[in-house]
Amino acid sequence: MAGVKLEHVTKRYDDQGEIVTAVDDMNLDIDHGEFICFVGPSGCGKSTTMETIAGLTIPSEGEVYIGDREVTNLPPKDRGIAMVFQNIALFPHMDVYDNISFGLRLRDYPQDEIDRRVERASEIVQLEGMLDRMPDEMSGGQRQRVAIARAIVREPDVFLMDEPLANLDAKLKVHMRTELQRLHKELDTTIIYVTHDQEEAMTLSDRIAVLNSGSLQQIDPPLTCYNEPDNLFVAGFIGSPSMNFVSGTVSENTIETPNFSLAFDPATVEGLGVGDEVTIGIRPEDIYPGELRSEIRDPSSLISARVDILEPMGDEIFAYMLLDESETSMDQEQTTNNQLLMSIEPDSDIREEEDIEVAIDRRNVHIFDSATGEALVHKLEPVDTGAGAAGSEAESDD
Amino acid sequence: MATTTQEPEDSDGPLARWTQGAIQNPERVYRALFYAAMVFFLVTTLFPFYWLAVLAVTPEGNLLAGSFLPTVNLFGVSGTFPLPVPKGFNPAAFVTVFEQVPFHLYMLNSFALAVTTTVIVLFVASLAGYVFGRLRFPGRALLMLGILAISYFPPAAFVIPLFQAFAGNEAITIPFTSIPLFTPPRLLNTPGSMVLPFSALFMPLSIFILTTFYGQIPDGLEDAARVEGTTRLGALFRVIMPLSAPGVATASVLTFIAVYNEYFFSSIMATSPEAAKWSPIVGGILSYQTQYTTQFNLMAAASIVGVLPVVILVIVAQERIVSGLTSGALKE
């Protein structure tokens, strides 16, 4: 039984006289048996955080605990961990058997115990009959499975996986993903998994830790991160395609944005007053074509837009819409305010260059404080419709 | 008209035509140059061996009388044969070599000194190569430069102080004072007095070779080894070193050959050329020379015998050096 705990872990590098903070005051508490994904863009510190857990990097400040032991300064070999590397890192001068049994042989296990464990591990990852091959005779997926077998054969307390699927092709990736889930169920150990692929994180993990610029943004179950992101970064990072952001100003009973307004009662959100700058976040699937407005439980008023580009995905269509046709989507400064992405049914009858009207499901509108990026509310309270909606509709029409 | 191109070559001399041809088709010139260079190197490296062989089989009495370049008479034209040939045939010289002097013991000395030095150099240079090749620390470049600079010092500069130290007669003092530091043990005529300076002298080259090789092993492999249960040192000797086999082979062959052939230090550290005093091969060869006689044929035969192990080593090691091992290490 071993969880992992990070307390105030900070890692600074001296990059030619310039101090770079890779991990900034990280606090994490991971329970035994949890599958945790670290996600974040490149350079957000997720790999460095994992290296501090592995012992490959000693943090500048803070403590690392595995189980009940403080391991901050222990070498990797004494931490009871195993790791799968992004570049697989099999020892090229050893065959599969030697690769898998490397750690066991170093720990002087009796030969029959080694044989038994290697056999069991190779069964789990379906590598039977390949034990005498050399790594360069194997395909990428097979090598990856050897790397995983090498990790599980020692029965570690904690598994660390640093983008283990990053180098596999799309089909193999999906296959290995389900294998990993099966593995997690079978082994019942703590798994910490680094990825920049939020889809992988969503499907695999019990909880997702979203990192940015070396600090933890949110750690929550995947759907919580998706439905109730703590801040703008998480909202934009989790979900593909990402959330629409529109900046606006709070007025007495609406939020005014450059191109439309949304009925809103500032009194329902604590700490928000008239005149505050906010950012509205709307997921593409919470925007509906105008004719479906009656089916939305708490619809916004209609917003007129012009369809700019359609991206048929098969099971859905992404429609990029411009709210103000005088501006182009290429105008980067304006896109966030002017462009909306809507996800619609594949059989929808919408063409490019068409002027349409859309409605937003108010129950799924997120509001963020523009200055801090913190989420203020994830669901707009219903306001008495009629007057408010009609009024905002009129405004949006001009 | 295209069909009736003028042939200006007709009016040119043969040199002009050859030049034209060389410019238009430089490959022929390159090949000719390659063969010329190869023949040059073959002659300069192989002729001495041939000359040794000729000397070795010539009976001692014939060595000084007459010319090694015989006069040949071919179809009435007489001239000097351009290659030296043995005057007589006496292969027994290769046996006499071992009878007159315990030459095998000299060879054993050289071999033992070379192996010991190679092991020490490889071990220490591996540690240094790991540090220089894989760790980042301030002053790394400066330190590396220092090591390389030391390797350019003339070995002769160390001989007198080292001889004094290894003689073990007086205590080493702090420079410019008479404060004694320690009294070194007497090392003259022991392997220690040769292995120590050899290791120091040949270390920089090995460090340099191993630094480049160790630096190229991907970090991921070392990390993997450390997570699997080795220390940094363990990763060096279990993963990094085996993967750098070509570099390790190169460094060890170069060190081995250099020590095996070494004469300058060993002739001084072994106070007389006796096998019991750890005198190496060259000491043995020179002991065929007495105050009054010089047995050139035995010296030549001993030289050939002495060189054979190195020739074999190079032929064997060549394959090792050529074979790379890192293929398939990582998915790029």
Boltz contact constraints between the chains, C-beta under 6 A:
constraints:
  - contact:
      token1: [A, 54]
      token2: [B, 227]
      max_distance: 6.0
  - contact:
      token1: [A, 56]
      token2: [B, 223]
      max_distance: 6.0
  - contact:
      token1: [A, 76]
      token2: [B, 226]
      max_distance: 6.0
  - contact:
      token1: [A, 76]
      token2: [B, 227]
      max_distance: 6.0
  - contact:
      token1: [A, 77]
      token2: [B, 229]
      max_distance: 6.0
  - contact:
      token1: [A, 83]
      token2: [B, 227]
      max_distance: 6.0
  - contact:
      token1: [A, 85]
      token2: [B, 220]
      max_distance: 6.0
  - contact:
      token1: [A, 85]
      token2: [B, 224]
      max_distance: 6.0
  - contact:
      token1: [A, 87]
      token2: [B, 220]
      max_distance: 6.0
  - contact:
      token1: [A, 87]
      token2: [B, 330]
      max_distance: 6.0
  - contact:
      token1: [A, 87]
      token2: [B, 331]
      max_distance: 6.0
  - contact:
      token1: [A, 88]
      token2: [B, 331]
      max_distance: 6.0
  - contact:
      token1: [A, 89]
      token2: [B, 220]
      max_distance: 6.0
  - contact:
      token1: [A, 89]
      token2: [B, 221]
      max_distance: 6.0
  - contact:
      token1: [A, 89]
      token2: [B, 224]
      max_distance: 6.0
  - contact:
      token1: [A, 91]
      token2: [B, 239]
      max_distance: 6.0
  - contact:
      token1: [A, 92]
      token2: [B, 328]
      max_distance: 6.0
  - contact:
      token1: [A, 92]
      token2: [B, 329]
      max_distance: 6.0
  - contact:
      token1: [A, 93]
      token2: [B, 242]
      max_distance: 6.0
  - contact:
      token1: [A, 93]
      token2: [B, 243]
      max_distance: 6.0
  - contact:
      token1: [A, 93]
      token2: [B, 325]
      max_distance: 6.0
  - contact:
      token1: [A, 102]
      token2: [B, 228]
      max_distance: 6.0
  - contact:
      token1: [A, 103]
      token2: [B, 228]
      max_distance: 6.0
  - contact:
      token1: [A, 103]
      token2: [B, 229]
      max_distance: 6.0
  - contact:
      token1: [A, 106]
      token2: [B, 229]
      max_distance: 6.0
  - contact:
      token1: [A, 107]
      token2: [B, 229]
      max_distance: 6.0
  - contact:
      token1: [A, 135]
      token2: [B, 328]
      max_distance: 6.0
  - contact:
      token1: [A, 136]
      token2: [B, 327]
      max_distance: 6.0
  - contact:
      token1: [A, 136]
      token2: [B, 328]
      max_distance: 6.0
  - contact:
      token1: [A, 140]
      token2: [B, 331]
      max_distance: 6.0
  - contact:
      token1: [A, 167]
      token2: [B, 331]
      max_distance: 6.0
